[in-house]
Amino acid sequence: MEQVLKQILDELKEMKTDVNELKEMKTDMAEMKTDMVEMKTDMVEMKTDMNELKEGQHRLEVGQARLQKNLIESLGSYTEKIVDHVENKTEVLNKRVYRVESEIERLSRQ
């Protein structure tokens, strides 16, 4: 009988150990669940950040395209202004040269 009680006691101790291990496993599982929730939250934040980066990149690309277009248009406008300025100065210079040539011609006839 004593041996049976000892065997039952040993089994109870073993069961207690098993219960303690199960409690530890439950704690570990709870920690894992918490970690998974944190990871999910981090992934949502990363996805949001990624979307913001994509939107920012798109805005930069649109801005760059607009800048290039404006630059080309501005260069065309400035080129036209330069050409007009040179043509005006050339016209004025040609008028002066004509007057000088006319004056030289008049003086050579005298």
ROSE-4610 file (N, C-alpha, C; in Angstrom, 1 decimal, always signed):
// ROSE-4610
residu = [M/M/M/E/E/E/Q/Q/Q/V/V/V/L/L/L/K/K/K/Q/Q/Q/I/I/I/L/L/L/D/D/D/E/E/E/L/L/L/K/K/K/E/E/E/M/M/M/K/K/K/T/T/T/D/D/D/V/V/V/N/N/N/E/E/E/L/L/L/K/K/K/E/E/E/M/M/M/K/K/K/T/T/T/D/D/D/M/M/M/A/A/A/E/E/E/M/M/M/K/K/K/T/T/T/D/D/D/M/M/M/V/V/V/E/E/E/M/M/M/K/K/K/T/T/T/D/D/D/M/M/M/V/V/V/E/E/E/M/M/M/K/K/K/T/T/T/D/D/D/M/M/M/N/N/N/E/E/E/L/L/L/K/K/K/E/E/E/G/G/G/Q/Q/Q/H/H/H/R/R/R/L/L/L/E/E/E/V/V/V/G/G/G/Q/Q/Q/A/A/A/R/R/R/L/L/L/Q/Q/Q/K/K/K/N/N/N/L/L/L/I/I/I/E/E/E/S/S/S/L/L/L/G/G/G/S/S/S/Y/Y/Y/T/T/T/E/E/E/K/K/K/I/I/I/V/V/V/D/D/D/H/H/H/V/V/V/E/E/E/N/N/N/K/K/K/T/T/T/E/E/E/V/V/V/L/L/L/N/N/N/K/K/K/R/R/R/V/V/V/Y/Y/Y/R/R/R/V/V/V/E/E/E/S/S/S/E/E/E/I/I/I/E/E/E/R/R/R/L/L/L/S/S/S/R/R/R/Q/Q/Q]
num = [1/1/1/2/2/2/3/3/3/4/4/4/5/5/5/6/6/6/7/7/7/8/8/8/9/9/9/10/10/10/11/11/11/12/12/12/13/13/13/14/14/14/15/15/15/16/16/16/17/17/17/18/18/18/19/19/19/20/20/20/21/21/21/22/22/22/23/23/23/24/24/24/25/25/25/26/26/26/27/27/27/28/28/28/29/29/29/30/30/30/31/31/31/32/32/32/33/33/33/34/34/34/35/35/35/36/36/36/37/37/37/38/38/38/39/39/39/40/40/40/41/41/41/42/42/42/43/43/43/44/44/44/45/45/45/46/46/46/47/47/47/48/48/48/49/49/49/50/50/50/51/51/51/52/52/52/53/53/53/54/54/54/55/55/55/56/56/56/57/57/57/58/58/58/59/59/59/60/60/60/61/61/61/62/62/62/63/63/63/64/64/64/65/65/65/66/66/66/67/67/67/68/68/68/69/69/69/70/70/70/71/71/71/72/72/72/73/73/73/74/74/74/75/75/75/76/76/76/77/77/77/78/78/78/79/79/79/80/80/80/81/81/81/82/82/82/83/83/83/84/84/84/85/85/85/86/86/86/87/87/87/88/88/88/89/89/89/90/90/90/91/91/91/92/92/92/93/93/93/94/94/94/95/95/95/96/96/96/97/97/97/98/98/98/99/99/99/100/100/100/101/101/101/102/102/102/103/103/103/104/104/104/105/105/105/106/106/106/107/107/107/108/108/108/109/109/109/110/110/110]
x = [+0.8/+0.0/+0.9/+1.9/+2.8/+3.4/+3.7/+4.3/+3.3/+2.1/+1.1/+0.9/+0.9/+0.8/+2.0/+3.2/+4.4/+4.3/+3.8/+3.7/+2.6/+1.6/+0.5/+1.2/+1.9/+2.6/+3.6/+4.3/+5.2/+4.5/+3.4/+2.6/+2.0/+1.6/+1.1/+2.2/+3.4/+4.5/+4.8/+4.7/+4.9/+3.8/+2.6/+1.5/+1.6/+2.1/+2.4/+3.4/+4.5/+5.5/+4.9/+4.1/+3.4/+2.5/+1.8/+0.9/+1.8/+2.9/+3.8/+4.3/+4.7/+5.2/+4.1/+2.9/+1.8/+1.5/+1.7/+1.5/+2.6/+3.8/+4.9/+4.7/+4.1/+3.8/+2.7/+1.7/+0.6/+1.2/+2.1/+2.8/+3.6/+4.3/+5.1/+4.2/+3.0/+2.1/+1.5/+1.2/+0.7/+1.7/+3.0/+4.1/+4.2/+4.1/+4.2/+3.0/+1.9/+0.7/+0.9/+1.5/+1.8/+2.8/+3.8/+4.9/+4.3/+3.4/+2.8/+1.9/+1.2/+0.4/+1.3/+2.4/+3.4/+3.9/+4.3/+4.8/+3.8/+2.5/+1.4/+1.3/+1.4/+1.3/+2.5/+3.7/+4.9/+4.7/+4.2/+4.0/+3.0/+1.9/+1.0/+1.6/+2.5/+3.2/+4.1/+4.8/+5.8/+5.0/+3.9/+3.1/+2.6/+2.2/+1.8/+3.0/+4.2/+5.4/+5.8/+5.6/+6.0/+5.0/+3.7/+2.8/+3.1/+3.5/+3.9/+5.1/+6.1/+7.3/+6.9/+6.0/+5.6/+4.9/+4.0/+3.4/+4.4/+5.3/+6.3/+7.2/+7.5/+8.3/+7.5/+6.2/+5.3/+5.3/+5.1/+5.1/+6.4/+7.5/+8.8/+8.9/+8.5/+8.5/+7.7/+6.5/+5.6/+6.3/+6.8/+7.5/+8.7/+9.4/+10.6/+10.2/+9.1/+8.6/+8.1/+7.4/+6.9/+8.1/+9.1/+10.3/+11.0/+11.2/+11.8/+11.0/+9.7/+8.8/+8.9/+8.9/+9.0/+10.4/+11.4/+12.8/+12.9/+12.3/+12.4/+11.6/+10.4/+9.6/+10.4/+11.0/+11.7/+12.9/+13.6/+14.8/+14.3/+13.2/+12.7/+12.3/+11.7/+11.3/+12.5/+13.5/+14.7/+15.5/+15.5/+16.2/+15.6/+14.2/+13.5/+13.8/+13.9/+14.2/+15.6/+16.5/+17.9/+18.0/+17.3/+17.3/+16.7/+15.6/+15.0/+15.9/+16.6/+17.5/+18.6/+19.2/+20.3/+19.9/+18.7/+18.1/+17.9/+17.4/+17.2/+18.5/+19.5/+20.8/+21.4/+21.2/+21.8/+21.1/+19.8/+19.1/+19.6/+19.7/+20.2/+21.6/+22.5/+23.8/+23.8/+23.0/+22.9/+22.5/+21.5/+21.1/+22.2/+23.0/+24.2/+25.2/+25.5/+26.4/+25.9/+24.6/+24.1/+24.2/+24.0/+24.1/+25.6/+26.5/+27.9/+28.3/+27.9/+28.2/+27.6/+26.4/+25.7/+26.5/+27.0/+27.7/+29.0/+29.7/+31.0/+30.7/+29.7/+29.3/+29.1/+28.3/+28.1/+29.3/+30.2/+31.4/+32.4/+32.4/+33.2/+32.7/+31.5/+31.0/+31.4/+31.6/+31.9/+33.2]
y = [-1.2/+0.0/+1.3/+1.2/+2.3/+2.6/+1.5/+1.7/+2.3/+1.9/+2.5/+4.0/+4.3/+5.8/+6.5/+5.9/+6.6/+6.7/+5.7/+5.8/+6.9/+7.0/+8.0/+9.4/+9.5/+10.8/+11.2/+10.2/+10.5/+11.0/+10.3/+10.7/+12.1/+12.4/+13.8/+14.8/+14.5/+15.4/+15.6/+14.5/+14.6/+15.5/+15.3/+16.0/+17.5/+17.8/+19.2/+19.8/+19.0/+19.5/+19.8/+18.9/+19.1/+20.3/+20.5/+21.7/+23.0/+22.9/+24.1/+24.4/+23.3/+23.5/+24.0/+23.5/+24.1/+25.6/+25.9/+27.3/+28.2/+27.6/+28.4/+28.5/+27.4/+27.4/+28.4/+28.5/+29.5/+30.9/+31.1/+32.4/+32.7/+31.7/+31.9/+32.2/+31.5/+31.8/+33.2/+33.6/+35.0/+36.0/+35.8/+36.7/+36.7/+35.5/+35.4/+36.1/+36.0/+36.8/+38.3/+38.7/+40.1/+40.6/+39.7/+40.1/+40.1/+39.2/+39.2/+40.4/+40.9/+42.1/+43.3/+43.3/+44.4/+44.4/+43.2/+43.1/+43.5/+43.2/+43.6/+45.1/+45.7/+47.1/+47.8/+47.2/+47.7/+47.6/+46.5/+46.3/+47.3/+47.6/+48.6/+49.9/+50.3/+51.6/+51.6/+50.5/+50.4/+50.6/+50.0/+50.1/+51.5/+52.2/+53.6/+54.4/+54.2/+54.9/+54.7/+53.4/+53.1/+53.9/+53.9/+54.6/+56.1/+56.7/+58.1/+58.3/+57.4/+57.6/+57.5/+56.6/+56.5/+57.8/+58.3/+59.5/+60.7/+60.7/+61.8/+61.7/+60.4/+60.2/+60.7/+60.3/+60.7/+62.3/+62.9/+64.4/+65.0/+64.4/+64.8/+64.6/+63.5/+63.2/+64.2/+64.5/+65.5/+66.8/+67.2/+68.5/+68.6/+67.6/+67.6/+67.7/+67.0/+67.1/+68.5/+69.1/+70.5/+71.4/+71.2/+72.1/+72.0/+70.8/+70.6/+71.3/+71.1/+71.8/+73.3/+73.8/+75.3/+75.8/+75.0/+75.4/+75.5/+74.5/+74.5/+75.7/+75.9/+77.1/+78.4/+78.5/+79.7/+79.9/+78.8/+79.0/+79.5/+78.9/+79.4/+80.8/+81.2/+82.6/+83.5/+83.2/+84.0/+84.0/+82.9/+82.9/+83.8/+83.9/+84.8/+86.2/+86.5/+87.9/+88.3/+87.3/+87.6/+87.9/+87.0/+87.2/+88.6/+88.9/+90.2/+91.4/+91.3/+92.3/+92.5/+91.3/+91.4/+92.0/+91.6/+92.1/+93.6/+94.1/+95.5/+96.3/+95.8/+96.4/+96.4/+95.3/+95.2/+96.2/+96.4/+97.3/+98.8/+99.1/+100.4/+100.6/+99.6/+99.7/+99.9/+99.1/+99.2/+100.6/+101.2/+102.6/+103.6/+103.4/+104.3/+104.1/+102.9/+102.6/+103.2/+103.1/+103.7/+105.2/+105.8/+107.3/+107.7/+106.9/+107.2/+107.1/+106.0/+105.7/+106.8/+107.2/+108.3/+109.6/+109.9/+111.1/+111.0/+109.9/+109.7/+109.9/+109.3/+109.5/+110.9/+111.6/+113.0/+113.8/+113.5/+114.3/+114.0/+112.8/+112.4/+113.0/+113.4/+114.1/+115.5/+116.1/+117.5/+117.8]
z = [+0.0/+0.0/+0.0/+0.8/+0.9/-0.5/-1.1/-2.5/-3.5/-3.3/-4.2/-3.9/-2.7/-2.3/-2.8/-2.7/-3.2/-4.7/-5.4/-6.8/-7.2/-6.5/-6.7/-6.4/-5.4/-5.0/-6.1/-6.6/-7.7/-9.0/-9.3/-10.4/-10.2/-9.0/-8.7/-8.9/-8.4/-8.6/-10.1/-10.8/-12.2/-12.9/-12.5/-13.0/-12.6/-11.4/-11.0/-11.9/-12.2/-13.1/-14.5/-14.9/-16.2/-16.2/-15.2/-15.0/-15.1/-14.3/-14.3/-15.7/-16.4/-17.8/-18.7/-18.5/-19.3/-19.0/-17.7/-17.4/-18.0/-18.0/-18.7/-20.2/-20.8/-22.2/-22.5/-21.6/-21.7/-21.7/-20.7/-20.6/-21.9/-22.4/-23.6/-24.8/-24.9/-25.9/-25.9/-24.6/-24.5/-24.9/-24.6/-25.0/-26.5/-27.1/-28.6/-29.2/-28.6/-29.2/-29.1/-28.0/-27.8/-28.9/-29.0/-30.0/-31.4/-31.7/-33.1/-33.3/-32.2/-32.3/-32.6/-31.9/-32.1/-33.5/-34.0/-35.3/-36.4/-36.1/-37.0/-37.1/-35.9/-35.8/-36.5/-36.3/-37.0/-38.5/-39.0/-40.4/-41.0/-40.2/-40.7/-40.8/-39.8/-39.8/-41.0/-41.3/-42.4/-43.7/-43.8/-45.0/-45.2/-44.2/-44.2/-44.7/-44.0/-44.4/-45.9/-46.3/-47.7/-48.7/-48.3/-49.2/-49.2/-48.1/-48.0/-48.9/-48.8/-49.7/-51.1/-51.5/-52.9/-53.3/-52.5/-52.8/-53.0/-52.0/-52.1/-53.4/-53.7/-55.0/-56.2/-56.2/-57.3/-57.4/-56.2/-56.3/-56.8/-56.4/-56.9/-58.4/-58.9/-60.3/-61.1/-60.6/-61.2/-61.2/-60.1/-59.9/-60.9/-61.0/-61.9/-63.3/-63.7/-65.1/-65.4/-64.4/-64.6/-64.7/-63.8/-63.9/-65.2/-65.7/-67.0/-68.1/-68.1/-69.1/-69.0/-67.7/-67.5/-68.0/-67.7/-68.1/-69.6/-70.3/-71.8/-72.3/-71.7/-72.2/-71.9/-70.7/-70.3/-71.2/-71.5/-72.4/-73.8/-74.3/-75.6/-75.5/-74.5/-74.3/-74.3/-73.4/-73.3/-74.6/-75.3/-76.6/-77.6/-77.6/-78.5/-78.1/-76.8/-76.3/-76.7/-76.6/-77.0/-78.5/-79.3/-80.7/-81.1/-80.5/-80.7/-80.4/-79.2/-78.8/-79.8/-80.2/-81.1/-82.5/-82.9/-84.2/-84.1/-82.9/-82.7/-82.7/-82.0/-82.0/-83.4/-84.1/-85.4/-86.4/-86.2/-87.1/-86.8/-85.5/-85.1/-85.7/-85.5/-86.0/-87.6/-88.2/-89.7/-90.1/-89.4/-89.7/-89.5/-88.5/-88.3/-89.4/-89.8/-90.8/-92.1/-92.4/-93.6/-93.6/-92.5/-92.4/-92.6/-92.0/-92.2/-93.6/-94.3/-95.7/-96.6/-96.2/-97.0/-96.9/-95.6/-95.4/-96.1/-96.1/-96.8/-98.3/-98.8/-100.3/-100.6/-99.8/-100.0/-100.0/-99.0/-98.9/-100.1/-100.6/-101.7/-103.0/-103.1/-104.3/-104.4/-103.3/-103.2/-103.7]
